[in-house]
Amino acid sequence: MKNSSDTKKYFYCYSIPLFKYLKMDKGFSFICYGLHDKTLKAFWLFEKTEELKEALTDYKSE
């Protein structure tokens, strides 16, 4: 189970289009790939940085 410090430090991406945007278009590296333990939905884990936050804001505005 994630604690509050995990959610402040990491971004869990469950969206394939968003993952492609972050990885392919913006060049961000992910820390790891996994499956949610209950839903088995794939996710990619990114470190939260100011650059990542800016990219997420840009993605939302498109």
PDBQT receptor file of N, H, CA, C and O in Angstrom, charges set to zero:
ATOM      1  N   MET A   1       0.832  -1.177   0.000  1.00  0.00    +0.000 N 
ATOM      2  CA  MET A   1       0.000   0.000   0.000  1.00  0.00    +0.000 C 
ATOM      3  C   MET A   1       0.881   1.245   0.000  1.00  0.00    +0.000 C 
ATOM      4  O   MET A   1       1.870   1.314   0.729  1.00  0.00    +0.000 OA
ATOM      5  N   LYS A   2       0.515   2.234  -0.826  1.00  0.00    +0.000 N 
ATOM      6  H   LYS A   2      -0.289   2.178  -1.419  1.00  0.00    +0.000 HD
ATOM      7  CA  LYS A   2       1.284   3.463  -0.926  1.00  0.00    +0.000 C 
ATOM      8  C   LYS A   2       1.045   4.328   0.297  1.00  0.00    +0.000 C 
ATOM      9  O   LYS A   2      -0.082   4.442   0.779  1.00  0.00    +0.000 OA
ATOM     10  N   ASN A   3       2.113   4.939   0.795  1.00  0.00    +0.000 N 
ATOM     11  H   ASN A   3       3.029   4.847   0.403  1.00  0.00    +0.000 HD
ATOM     12  CA  ASN A   3       1.917   5.916   1.852  1.00  0.00    +0.000 C 
ATOM     13  C   ASN A   3       2.006   7.312   1.253  1.00  0.00    +0.000 C 
ATOM     14  O   ASN A   3       2.323   7.460   0.073  1.00  0.00    +0.000 OA
ATOM     15  N   SER A   4       1.728   8.335   2.053  1.00  0.00    +0.000 N 
ATOM     16  H   SER A   4       1.470   8.215   3.011  1.00  0.00    +0.000 HD
ATOM     17  CA  SER A   4       1.653   9.691   1.520  1.00  0.00    +0.000 C 
ATOM     18  C   SER A   4       2.988  10.178   0.967  1.00  0.00    +0.000 C 
ATOM     19  O   SER A   4       2.995  10.989   0.042  1.00  0.00    +0.000 OA
ATOM     20  N   SER A   5       4.107   9.717   1.493  1.00  0.00    +0.000 N 
ATOM     21  H   SER A   5       4.101   9.058   2.245  1.00  0.00    +0.000 HD
ATOM     22  CA  SER A   5       5.392  10.150   0.952  1.00  0.00    +0.000 C 
ATOM     23  C   SER A   5       5.627   9.574  -0.436  1.00  0.00    +0.000 C 
ATOM     24  O   SER A   5       6.288  10.210  -1.256  1.00  0.00    +0.000 OA
ATOM     25  N   ASP A   6       5.099   8.374  -0.722  1.00  0.00    +0.000 N 
ATOM     26  H   ASP A   6       4.562   7.857  -0.056  1.00  0.00    +0.000 HD
ATOM     27  CA  ASP A   6       5.211   7.788  -2.060  1.00  0.00    +0.000 C 
ATOM     28  C   ASP A   6       4.478   8.644  -3.085  1.00  0.00    +0.000 C 
ATOM     29  O   ASP A   6       5.001   8.902  -4.169  1.00  0.00    +0.000 OA
ATOM     30  N   THR A   7       3.278   9.083  -2.748  1.00  0.00    +0.000 N 
ATOM     31  H   THR A   7       2.853   8.873  -1.867  1.00  0.00    +0.000 HD
ATOM     32  CA  THR A   7       2.493   9.843  -3.709  1.00  0.00    +0.000 C 
ATOM     33  C   THR A   7       3.078  11.226  -3.946  1.00  0.00    +0.000 C 
ATOM     34  O   THR A   7       2.820  11.823  -4.991  1.00  0.00    +0.000 OA
ATOM     35  N   LYS A   8       3.859  11.755  -3.008  1.00  0.00    +0.000 N 
ATOM     36  H   LYS A   8       4.069  11.270  -2.159  1.00  0.00    +0.000 HD
ATOM     37  CA  LYS A   8       4.508  13.046  -3.189  1.00  0.00    +0.000 C 
ATOM     38  C   LYS A   8       5.776  12.908  -4.025  1.00  0.00    +0.000 C 
ATOM     39  O   LYS A   8       6.161  13.844  -4.726  1.00  0.00    +0.000 OA
ATOM     40  N   LYS A   9       6.416  11.771  -3.958  1.00  0.00    +0.000 N 
ATOM     41  H   LYS A   9       6.104  11.010  -3.389  1.00  0.00    +0.000 HD
ATOM     42  CA  LYS A   9       7.705  11.575  -4.612  1.00  0.00    +0.000 C 
ATOM     43  C   LYS A   9       7.593  10.919  -5.989  1.00  0.00    +0.000 C 
ATOM     44  O   LYS A   9       8.458  11.112  -6.843  1.00  0.00    +0.000 OA
ATOM     45  N   TYR A  10       6.534  10.150  -6.202  1.00  0.00    +0.000 N 
ATOM     46  H   TYR A  10       5.831   9.993  -5.508  1.00  0.00    +0.000 HD
ATOM     47  CA  TYR A  10       6.399   9.380  -7.434  1.00  0.00    +0.000 C 
ATOM     48  C   TYR A  10       5.059   9.633  -8.107  1.00  0.00    +0.000 C 
ATOM     49  O   TYR A  10       4.068   9.973  -7.462  1.00  0.00    +0.000 OA
ATOM     50  N   PHE A  11       5.059   9.456  -9.434  1.00  0.00    +0.000 N 
ATOM     51  H   PHE A  11       5.864   9.180  -9.959  1.00  0.00    +0.000 HD
ATOM     52  CA  PHE A  11       3.841   9.562 -10.221  1.00  0.00    +0.000 C 
ATOM     53  C   PHE A  11       3.568   8.203 -10.839  1.00  0.00    +0.000 C 
ATOM     54  O   PHE A  11       4.394   7.671 -11.581  1.00  0.00    +0.000 OA
ATOM     55  N   TYR A  12       2.413   7.647 -10.531  1.00  0.00    +0.000 N 
ATOM     56  H   TYR A  12       1.742   8.079  -9.929  1.00  0.00    +0.000 HD
ATOM     57  CA  TYR A  12       1.994   6.363 -11.082  1.00  0.00    +0.000 C 
ATOM     58  C   TYR A  12       1.150   6.636 -12.314  1.00  0.00    +0.000 C 
ATOM     59  O   TYR A  12       0.078   7.232 -12.212  1.00  0.00    +0.000 OA
ATOM     60  N   CYS A  13       1.617   6.212 -13.468  1.00  0.00    +0.000 N 
ATOM     61  H   CYS A  13       2.488   5.727 -13.551  1.00  0.00    +0.000 HD
ATOM     62  CA  CYS A  13       0.928   6.460 -14.732  1.00  0.00    +0.000 C 
ATOM     63  C   CYS A  13       0.219   5.185 -15.172  1.00  0.00    +0.000 C 
ATOM     64  O   CYS A  13       0.862   4.172 -15.448  1.00  0.00    +0.000 OA
ATOM     65  N   TYR A  14      -1.116   5.242 -15.236  1.00  0.00    +0.000 N 
ATOM     66  H   TYR A  14      -1.638   6.065 -15.012  1.00  0.00    +0.000 HD
ATOM     67  CA  TYR A  14      -1.918   4.088 -15.653  1.00  0.00    +0.000 C 
ATOM     68  C   TYR A  14      -2.464   4.257 -17.069  1.00  0.00    +0.000 C 
ATOM     69  O   TYR A  14      -3.192   3.390 -17.553  1.00  0.00    +0.000 OA
ATOM     70  N   SER A  15      -2.127   5.347 -17.733  1.00  0.00    +0.000 N 
ATOM     71  H   SER A  15      -1.536   6.050 -17.340  1.00  0.00    +0.000 HD
ATOM     72  CA  SER A  15      -2.656   5.663 -19.060  1.00  0.00    +0.000 C 
ATOM     73  C   SER A  15      -1.587   5.384 -20.124  1.00  0.00    +0.000 C 
ATOM     74  O   SER A  15      -0.485   5.931 -20.064  1.00  0.00    +0.000 OA
ATOM     75  N   ILE A  16      -1.917   4.540 -21.085  1.00  0.00    +0.000 N 
ATOM     76  H   ILE A  16      -2.812   4.096 -21.135  1.00  0.00    +0.000 HD
ATOM     77  CA  ILE A  16      -0.970   4.246 -22.163  1.00  0.00    +0.000 C 
ATOM     78  C   ILE A  16      -0.691   5.494 -23.001  1.00  0.00    +0.000 C 
ATOM     79  O   ILE A  16       0.473   5.763 -23.297  1.00  0.00    +0.000 OA
ATOM     80  N   PRO A  17      -1.718   6.278 -23.403  1.00  0.00    +0.000 N 
ATOM     81  CA  PRO A  17      -1.412   7.501 -24.159  1.00  0.00    +0.000 C 
ATOM     82  C   PRO A  17      -0.534   8.483 -23.382  1.00  0.00    +0.000 C 
ATOM     83  O   PRO A  17       0.363   9.099 -23.958  1.00  0.00    +0.000 OA
ATOM     84  N   LEU A  18      -0.782   8.632 -22.093  1.00  0.00    +0.000 N 
ATOM     85  H   LEU A  18      -1.510   8.132 -21.625  1.00  0.00    +0.000 HD
ATOM     86  CA  LEU A  18       0.042   9.523 -21.278  1.00  0.00    +0.000 C 
ATOM     87  C   LEU A  18       1.457   8.970 -21.148  1.00  0.00    +0.000 C 
ATOM     88  O   LEU A  18       2.422   9.731 -21.217  1.00  0.00    +0.000 OA
ATOM     89  N   PHE A  19       1.597   7.668 -20.964  1.00  0.00    +0.000 N 
ATOM     90  H   PHE A  19       0.813   7.050 -20.908  1.00  0.00    +0.000 HD
ATOM     91  CA  PHE A  19       2.922   7.054 -20.906  1.00  0.00    +0.000 C 
ATOM     92  C   PHE A  19       3.696   7.319 -22.192  1.00  0.00    +0.000 C 
ATOM     93  O   PHE A  19       4.866   7.697 -22.147  1.00  0.00    +0.000 OA
ATOM     94  N   LYS A  20       3.049   7.122 -23.335  1.00  0.00    +0.000 N 
ATOM     95  H   LYS A  20       2.098   6.815 -23.372  1.00  0.00    +0.000 HD
ATOM     96  CA  LYS A  20       3.713   7.356 -24.624  1.00  0.00    +0.000 C 
ATOM     97  C   LYS A  20       4.141   8.817 -24.751  1.00  0.00    +0.000 C 
ATOM     98  O   LYS A  20       5.233   9.106 -25.242  1.00  0.00    +0.000 OA
ATOM     99  N   TYR A  21       3.290   9.728 -24.314  1.00  0.00    +0.000 N 
ATOM    100  H   TYR A  21       2.403   9.493 -23.915  1.00  0.00    +0.000 HD
ATOM    101  CA  TYR A  21       3.620  11.151 -24.350  1.00  0.00    +0.000 C 
ATOM    102  C   TYR A  21       4.851  11.441 -23.491  1.00  0.00    +0.000 C 
ATOM    103  O   TYR A  21       5.780  12.117 -23.935  1.00  0.00    +0.000 OA
ATOM    104  N   LEU A  22       4.853  10.931 -22.266  1.00  0.00    +0.000 N 
ATOM    105  H   LEU A  22       4.099  10.383 -21.904  1.00  0.00    +0.000 HD
ATOM    106  CA  LEU A  22       5.972  11.191 -21.363  1.00  0.00    +0.000 C 
ATOM    107  C   LEU A  22       7.263  10.536 -21.849  1.00  0.00    +0.000 C 
ATOM    108  O   LEU A  22       8.330  11.148 -21.789  1.00  0.00    +0.000 OA
ATOM    109  N   LYS A  23       7.172   9.313 -22.324  1.00  0.00    +0.000 N 
ATOM    110  H   LYS A  23       6.305   8.817 -22.373  1.00  0.00    +0.000 HD
ATOM    111  CA  LYS A  23       8.355   8.548 -22.730  1.00  0.00    +0.000 C 
ATOM    112  C   LYS A  23       8.834   8.944 -24.119  1.00  0.00    +0.000 C 
ATOM    113  O   LYS A  23      10.001   9.291 -24.299  1.00  0.00    +0.000 OA
ATOM    114  N   MET A  24       7.951   8.894 -25.090  1.00  0.00    +0.000 N 
ATOM    115  H   MET A  24       7.002   8.612 -24.944  1.00  0.00    +0.000 HD
ATOM    116  CA  MET A  24       8.351   9.090 -26.488  1.00  0.00    +0.000 C 
ATOM    117  C   MET A  24       8.498  10.571 -26.856  1.00  0.00    +0.000 C 
ATOM    118  O   MET A  24       9.479  10.968 -27.484  1.00  0.00    +0.000 OA
ATOM    119  N   ASP A  25       7.517  11.377 -26.460  1.00  0.00    +0.000 N 
ATOM    120  H   ASP A  25       6.720  11.055 -25.950  1.00  0.00    +0.000 HD
ATOM    121  CA  ASP A  25       7.529  12.785 -26.855  1.00  0.00    +0.000 C 
ATOM    122  C   ASP A  25       8.434  13.641 -25.969  1.00  0.00    +0.000 C 
ATOM    123  O   ASP A  25       9.135  14.524 -26.463  1.00  0.00    +0.000 OA
ATOM    124  N   LYS A  26       8.415  13.379 -24.669  1.00  0.00    +0.000 N 
ATOM    125  H   LYS A  26       7.845  12.662 -24.268  1.00  0.00    +0.000 HD
ATOM    126  CA  LYS A  26       9.154  14.222 -23.727  1.00  0.00    +0.000 C 
ATOM    127  C   LYS A  26      10.473  13.611 -23.264  1.00  0.00    +0.000 C 
ATOM    128  O   LYS A  26      11.308  14.319 -22.700  1.00  0.00    +0.000 OA
ATOM    129  N   GLY A  27      10.679  12.319 -23.487  1.00  0.00    +0.000 N 
ATOM    130  H   GLY A  27      10.001  11.744 -23.945  1.00  0.00    +0.000 HD
ATOM    131  CA  GLY A  27      11.951  11.686 -23.163  1.00  0.00    +0.000 C 
ATOM    132  C   GLY A  27      12.179  11.346 -21.699  1.00  0.00    +0.000 C 
ATOM    133  O   GLY A  27      13.320  11.149 -21.282  1.00  0.00    +0.000 OA
ATOM    134  N   PHE A  28      11.111  11.274 -20.915  1.00  0.00    +0.000 N 
ATOM    135  H   PHE A  28      10.184  11.435 -21.254  1.00  0.00    +0.000 HD
ATOM    136  CA  PHE A  28      11.271  10.911 -19.510  1.00  0.00    +0.000 C 
ATOM    137  C   PHE A  28      11.540   9.415 -19.371  1.00  0.00    +0.000 C 
ATOM    138  O   PHE A  28      10.977   8.601 -20.104  1.00  0.00    +0.000 OA
ATOM    139  N   SER A  29      12.394   9.070 -18.434  1.00  0.00    +0.000 N 
ATOM    140  H   SER A  29      12.851   9.731 -17.839  1.00  0.00    +0.000 HD
ATOM    141  CA  SER A  29      12.653   7.664 -18.115  1.00  0.00    +0.000 C 
ATOM    142  C   SER A  29      11.769   7.258 -16.947  1.00  0.00    +0.000 C 
ATOM    143  O   SER A  29      11.577   8.033 -16.009  1.00  0.00    +0.000 OA
ATOM    144  N   PHE A  30      11.233   6.050 -17.001  1.00  0.00    +0.000 N 
ATOM    145  H   PHE A  30      11.389   5.421 -17.763  1.00  0.00    +0.000 HD
ATOM    146  CA  PHE A  30      10.435   5.560 -15.888  1.00  0.00    +0.000 C 
ATOM    147  C   PHE A  30      11.302   4.692 -14.996  1.00  0.00    +0.000 C 
ATOM    148  O   PHE A  30      12.289   4.105 -15.441  1.00  0.00    +0.000 OA
ATOM    149  N   ILE A  31      10.918   4.622 -13.728  1.00  0.00    +0.000 N 
ATOM    150  H   ILE A  31      10.117   5.099 -13.366  1.00  0.00    +0.000 HD
ATOM    151  CA  ILE A  31      11.688   3.866 -12.744  1.00  0.00    +0.000 C 
ATOM    152  C   ILE A  31      11.429   2.374 -12.889  1.00  0.00    +0.000 C 
ATOM    153  O   ILE A  31      12.354   1.561 -12.894  1.00  0.00    +0.000 OA
ATOM    154  N   CYS A  32      10.154   2.035 -13.008  1.00  0.00    +0.000 N 
ATOM    155  H   CYS A  32       9.402   2.695 -13.004  1.00  0.00    +0.000 HD
ATOM    156  CA  CYS A  32       9.794   0.630 -13.170  1.00  0.00    +0.000 C 
ATOM    157  C   CYS A  32       8.411   0.533 -13.787  1.00  0.00    +0.000 C 
ATOM    158  O   CYS A  32       7.678   1.516 -13.889  1.00  0.00    +0.000 OA
ATOM    159  N   TYR A  33       8.080  -0.672 -14.191  1.00  0.00    +0.000 N 
ATOM    160  H   TYR A  33       8.676  -1.471 -14.108  1.00  0.00    +0.000 HD
ATOM    161  CA  TYR A  33       6.796  -1.016 -14.768  1.00  0.00    +0.000 C 
ATOM    162  C   TYR A  33       6.211  -2.100 -13.883  1.00  0.00    +0.000 C 
ATOM    163  O   TYR A  33       6.940  -2.957 -13.383  1.00  0.00    +0.000 OA
ATOM    164  N   GLY A  34       4.908  -2.070 -13.686  1.00  0.00    +0.000 N 
ATOM    165  H   GLY A  34       4.315  -1.374 -14.092  1.00  0.00    +0.000 HD
ATOM    166  CA  GLY A  34       4.304  -3.113 -12.863  1.00  0.00    +0.000 C 
ATOM    167  C   GLY A  34       2.824  -3.259 -13.136  1.00  0.00    +0.000 C 
ATOM    168  O   GLY A  34       2.260  -2.603 -14.012  1.00  0.00    +0.000 OA
ATOM    169  N   LEU A  35       2.217  -4.129 -12.370  1.00  0.00    +0.000 N 
ATOM    170  H   LEU A  35       2.675  -4.662 -11.659  1.00  0.00    +0.000 HD
ATOM    171  CA  LEU A  35       0.777  -4.357 -12.443  1.00  0.00    +0.000 C 
ATOM    172  C   LEU A  35       0.178  -4.074 -11.080  1.00  0.00    +0.000 C 
ATOM    173  O   LEU A  35       0.722  -4.476 -10.051  1.00  0.00    +0.000 OA
ATOM    174  N   HIS A  36      -0.945  -3.380 -11.083  1.00  0.00    +0.000 N 
ATOM    175  H   HIS A  36      -1.387  -3.053 -11.918  1.00  0.00    +0.000 HD
ATOM    176  CA  HIS A  36      -1.649  -3.109  -9.833  1.00  0.00    +0.000 C 
ATOM    177  C   HIS A  36      -2.050  -4.446  -9.221  1.00  0.00    +0.000 C 
ATOM    178  O   HIS A  36      -2.533  -5.332  -9.925  1.00  0.00    +0.000 OA
ATOM    179  N   ASP A  37      -1.854  -4.594  -7.931  1.00  0.00    +0.000 N 
ATOM    180  H   ASP A  37      -1.462  -3.874  -7.359  1.00  0.00    +0.000 HD
ATOM    181  CA  ASP A  37      -2.061  -5.905  -7.300  1.00  0.00    +0.000 C 
ATOM    182  C   ASP A  37      -3.513  -6.373  -7.297  1.00  0.00    +0.000 C 
ATOM    183  O   ASP A  37      -3.763  -7.578  -7.265  1.00  0.00    +0.000 OA
ATOM    184  N   LYS A  38      -4.481  -5.447  -7.329  1.00  0.00    +0.000 N 
ATOM    185  H   LYS A  38      -4.278  -4.468  -7.354  1.00  0.00    +0.000 HD
ATOM    186  CA  LYS A  38      -5.889  -5.876  -7.314  1.00  0.00    +0.000 C 
ATOM    187  C   LYS A  38      -6.520  -5.878  -8.704  1.00  0.00    +0.000 C 
ATOM    188  O   LYS A  38      -7.263  -6.798  -9.048  1.00  0.00    +0.000 OA
ATOM    189  N   THR A  39      -6.224  -4.847  -9.508  1.00  0.00    +0.000 N 
ATOM    190  H   THR A  39      -5.620  -4.101  -9.229  1.00  0.00    +0.000 HD
ATOM    191  CA  THR A  39      -6.872  -4.723 -10.814  1.00  0.00    +0.000 C 
ATOM    192  C   THR A  39      -6.058  -5.331 -11.943  1.00  0.00    +0.000 C 
ATOM    193  O   THR A  39      -6.587  -5.573 -13.028  1.00  0.00    +0.000 OA
ATOM    194  N   LEU A  40      -4.783  -5.580 -11.701  1.00  0.00    +0.000 N 
ATOM    195  H   LEU A  40      -4.354  -5.384 -10.819  1.00  0.00    +0.000 HD
ATOM    196  CA  LEU A  40      -3.830  -6.070 -12.698  1.00  0.00    +0.000 C 
ATOM    197  C   LEU A  40      -3.656  -5.101 -13.872  1.00  0.00    +0.000 C 
ATOM    198  O   LEU A  40      -3.216  -5.497 -14.951  1.00  0.00    +0.000 OA
ATOM    199  N   LYS A  41      -4.004  -3.832 -13.654  1.00  0.00    +0.000 N 
ATOM    200  H   LYS A  41      -4.362  -3.510 -12.778  1.00  0.00    +0.000 HD
ATOM    201  CA  LYS A  41      -3.811  -2.821 -14.680  1.00  0.00    +0.000 C 
ATOM    202  C   LYS A  41      -2.342  -2.383 -14.667  1.00  0.00    +0.000 C 
ATOM    203  O   LYS A  41      -1.755  -2.168 -13.607  1.00  0.00    +0.000 OA
ATOM    204  N   ALA A  42      -1.765  -2.256 -15.861  1.00  0.00    +0.000 N 
ATOM    205  H   ALA A  42      -2.242  -2.431 -16.723  1.00  0.00    +0.000 HD
ATOM    206  CA  ALA A  42      -0.359  -1.870 -15.986  1.00  0.00    +0.000 C 
ATOM    207  C   ALA A  42      -0.154  -0.427 -15.547  1.00  0.00    +0.000 C 
ATOM    208  O   ALA A  42      -1.018   0.428 -15.737  1.00  0.00    +0.000 OA
ATOM    209  N   PHE A  43       1.028  -0.174 -14.947  1.00  0.00    +0.000 N 
ATOM    210  H   PHE A  43       1.731  -0.869 -14.793  1.00  0.00    +0.000 HD
ATOM    211  CA  PHE A  43       1.410   1.193 -14.621  1.00  0.00    +0.000 C 
ATOM    212  C   PHE A  43       2.906   1.365 -14.806  1.00  0.00    +0.000 C 
ATOM    213  O   PHE A  43       3.670   0.400 -14.788  1.00  0.00    +0.000 OA
ATOM    214  N   TRP A  44       3.307   2.620 -14.986  1.00  0.00    +0.000 N 
ATOM    215  H   TRP A  44       2.687   3.404 -15.000  1.00  0.00    +0.000 HD
ATOM    216  CA  TRP A  44       4.703   3.012 -15.071  1.00  0.00    +0.000 C 
ATOM    217  C   TRP A  44       4.948   4.019 -13.962  1.00  0.00    +0.000 C 
ATOM    218  O   TRP A  44       4.127   4.907 -13.730  1.00  0.00    +0.000 OA
ATOM    219  N   LEU A  45       6.057   3.885 -13.290  1.00  0.00    +0.000 N 
ATOM    220  H   LEU A  45       6.723   3.164 -13.479  1.00  0.00    +0.000 HD
ATOM    221  CA  LEU A  45       6.374   4.742 -12.158  1.00  0.00    +0.000 C 
ATOM    222  C   LEU A  45       7.432   5.759 -12.579  1.00  0.00    +0.000 C 
ATOM    223  O   LEU A  45       8.507   5.397 -13.057  1.00  0.00    +0.000 OA
ATOM    224  N   PHE A  46       7.106   7.036 -12.393  1.00  0.00    +0.000 N 
ATOM    225  H   PHE A  46       6.232   7.330 -12.006  1.00  0.00    +0.000 HD
ATOM    226  CA  PHE A  46       8.019   8.124 -12.706  1.00  0.00    +0.000 C 
ATOM    227  C   PHE A  46       8.344   8.887 -11.436  1.00  0.00    +0.000 C 
ATOM    228  O   PHE A  46       7.505   8.991 -10.541  1.00  0.00    +0.000 OA
ATOM    229  N   GLU A  47       9.555   9.423 -11.348  1.00  0.00    +0.000 N 
ATOM    230  H   GLU A  47      10.237   9.339 -12.075  1.00  0.00    +0.000 HD
ATOM    231  CA  GLU A  47       9.888  10.310 -10.242  1.00  0.00    +0.000 C 
ATOM    232  C   GLU A  47       9.258  11.668 -10.523  1.00  0.00    +0.000 C 
ATOM    233  O   GLU A  47       9.362  12.192 -11.632  1.00  0.00    +0.000 OA
ATOM    234  N   LYS A  48       8.601  12.236  -9.507  1.00  0.00    +0.000 N 
ATOM    235  H   LYS A  48       8.517  11.811  -8.606  1.00  0.00    +0.000 HD
ATOM    236  CA  LYS A  48       7.994  13.559  -9.664  1.00  0.00    +0.000 C 
ATOM    237  C   LYS A  48       9.096  14.613  -9.622  1.00  0.00    +0.000 C 
ATOM    238  O   LYS A  48       9.811  14.755  -8.630  1.00  0.00    +0.000 OA
ATOM    239  N   THR A  49       9.211  15.332 -10.705  1.00  0.00    +0.000 N 
ATOM    240  H   THR A  49       8.630  15.216 -11.511  1.00  0.00    +0.000 HD
ATOM    241  CA  THR A  49      10.137  16.455 -10.794  1.00  0.00    +0.000 C 
ATOM    242  C   THR A  49       9.351  17.648 -11.309  1.00  0.00    +0.000 C 
ATOM    243  O   THR A  49       8.211  17.506 -11.750  1.00  0.00    +0.000 OA
ATOM    244  N   GLU A  50       9.955  18.811 -11.254  1.00  0.00    +0.000 N 
ATOM    245  H   GLU A  50      10.881  18.926 -10.895  1.00  0.00    +0.000 HD
ATOM    246  CA  GLU A  50       9.286  19.997 -11.800  1.00  0.00    +0.000 C 
ATOM    247  C   GLU A  50       9.043  19.829 -13.296  1.00  0.00    +0.000 C 
ATOM    248  O   GLU A  50       8.001  20.239 -13.805  1.00  0.00    +0.000 OA
ATOM    249  N   GLU A  51      10.001  19.226 -14.004  1.00  0.00    +0.000 N 
ATOM    250  H   GLU A  51      10.848  18.893 -13.590  1.00  0.00    +0.000 HD
ATOM    251  CA  GLU A  51       9.855  19.004 -15.447  1.00  0.00    +0.000 C 
ATOM    252  C   GLU A  51       8.679  18.071 -15.740  1.00  0.00    +0.000 C 
ATOM    253  O   GLU A  51       7.911  18.298 -16.675  1.00  0.00    +0.000 OA
ATOM    254  N   LEU A  52       8.550  17.025 -14.933  1.00  0.00    +0.000 N 
ATOM    255  H   LEU A  52       9.174  16.841 -14.173  1.00  0.00    +0.000 HD
ATOM    256  CA  LEU A  52       7.438  16.099 -15.121  1.00  0.00    +0.000 C 
ATOM    257  C   LEU A  52       6.110  16.798 -14.846  1.00  0.00    +0.000 C 
ATOM    258  O   LEU A  52       5.146  16.610 -15.588  1.00  0.00    +0.000 OA
ATOM    259  N   LYS A  53       6.054  17.595 -13.794  1.00  0.00    +0.000 N 
ATOM    260  H   LYS A  53       6.837  17.748 -13.191  1.00  0.00    +0.000 HD
ATOM    261  CA  LYS A  53       4.828  18.322 -13.474  1.00  0.00    +0.000 C 
ATOM    262  C   LYS A  53       4.437  19.260 -14.610  1.00  0.00    +0.000 C 
ATOM    263  O   LYS A  53       3.256  19.378 -14.937  1.00  0.00    +0.000 OA
ATOM    264  N   GLU A  54       5.420  19.930 -15.214  1.00  0.00    +0.000 N 
ATOM    265  H   GLU A  54       6.380  19.834 -14.948  1.00  0.00    +0.000 HD
ATOM    266  CA  GLU A  54       5.155  20.809 -16.351  1.00  0.00    +0.000 C 
ATOM    267  C   GLU A  54       4.626  20.014 -17.549  1.00  0.00    +0.000 C 
ATOM    268  O   GLU A  54       3.691  20.449 -18.222  1.00  0.00    +0.000 OA
ATOM    269  N   ALA A  55       5.222  18.856 -17.811  1.00  0.00    +0.000 N 
ATOM    270  H   ALA A  55       5.982  18.502 -17.264  1.00  0.00    +0.000 HD
ATOM    271  CA  ALA A  55       4.776  18.009 -18.916  1.00  0.00    +0.000 C 
ATOM    272  C   ALA A  55       3.347  17.520 -18.687  1.00  0.00    +0.000 C 
ATOM    273  O   ALA A  55       2.560  17.456 -19.632  1.00  0.00    +0.000 OA
ATOM    274  N   LEU A  56       3.005  17.175 -17.452  1.00  0.00    +0.000 N 
ATOM    275  H   LEU A  56       3.644  17.226 -16.684  1.00  0.00    +0.000 HD
ATOM    276  CA  LEU A  56       1.640  16.738 -17.142  1.00  0.00    +0.000 C 
ATOM    277  C   LEU A  56       0.644  17.874 -17.341  1.00  0.00    +0.000 C 
ATOM    278  O   LEU A  56      -0.465  17.652 -17.826  1.00  0.00    +0.000 OA
ATOM    279  N   THR A  57       1.033  19.085 -16.968  1.00  0.00    +0.000 N 
ATOM    280  H   THR A  57       1.934  19.266 -16.574  1.00  0.00    +0.000 HD
ATOM    281  CA  THR A  57       0.173  20.251 -17.185  1.00  0.00    +0.000 C 
ATOM    282  C   THR A  57      -0.026  20.480 -18.682  1.00  0.00    +0.000 C 
ATOM    283  O   THR A  57      -1.144  20.739 -19.126  1.00  0.00    +0.000 OA
ATOM    284  N   ASP A  58       1.055  20.384 -19.463  1.00  0.00    +0.000 N 
ATOM    285  H   ASP A  58       1.963  20.173 -19.102  1.00  0.00    +0.000 HD
ATOM    286  CA  ASP A  58       0.959  20.548 -20.917  1.00  0.00    +0.000 C 
ATOM    287  C   ASP A  58       0.052  19.479 -21.519  1.00  0.00    +0.000 C 
ATOM    288  O   ASP A  58      -0.762  19.770 -22.395  1.00  0.00    +0.000 OA
ATOM    289  N   TYR A  59       0.194  18.253 -21.051  1.00  0.00    +0.000 N 
ATOM    290  H   TYR A  59       0.855  18.016 -20.339  1.00  0.00    +0.000 HD
ATOM    291  CA  TYR A  59      -0.617  17.145 -21.586  1.00  0.00    +0.000 C 
ATOM    292  C   TYR A  59      -2.097  17.387 -21.315  1.00  0.00    +0.000 C 
ATOM    293  O   TYR A  59      -2.937  17.142 -22.181  1.00  0.00    +0.000 OA
ATOM    294  N   LYS A  60      -2.414  17.862 -20.129  1.00  0.00    +0.000 N 
ATOM    295  H   LYS A  60      -1.732  18.061 -19.426  1.00  0.00    +0.000 HD
ATOM    296  CA  LYS A  60      -3.815  18.117 -19.767  1.00  0.00    +0.000 C 
ATOM    297  C   LYS A  60      -4.420  19.239 -20.605  1.00  0.00    +0.000 C 
ATOM    298  O   LYS A  60      -5.622  19.238 -20.869  1.00  0.00    +0.000 OA
ATOM    299  N   SER A  61      -3.592  20.193 -21.023  1.00  0.00    +0.000 N 
ATOM    300  H   SER A  61      -2.616  20.194 -20.809  1.00  0.00    +0.000 HD
ATOM    301  CA  SER A  61      -4.104  21.334 -21.780  1.00  0.00    +0.000 C 
ATOM    302  C   SER A  61      -4.282  21.038 -23.262  1.00  0.00    +0.000 C 
ATOM    303  O   SER A  61      -4.900  21.827 -23.977  1.00  0.00    +0.000 OA
ATOM    304  N   GLU A  62      -3.750  19.913 -23.738  1.00  0.00    +0.000 N 
ATOM    305  H   GLU A  62      -3.248  19.271 -23.158  1.00  0.00    +0.000 HD
ATOM    306  CA  GLU A  62      -3.887  19.553 -25.162  1.00  0.00    +0.000 C 
ATOM    307  C   GLU A  62      -5.242  18.978 -25.463  1.00  0.00    +0.000 C 
ATOM    308  O   GLU A  62      -5.523  18.624 -26.608  1.00  0.00    +0.000 OA
TER     309      GLU A  62
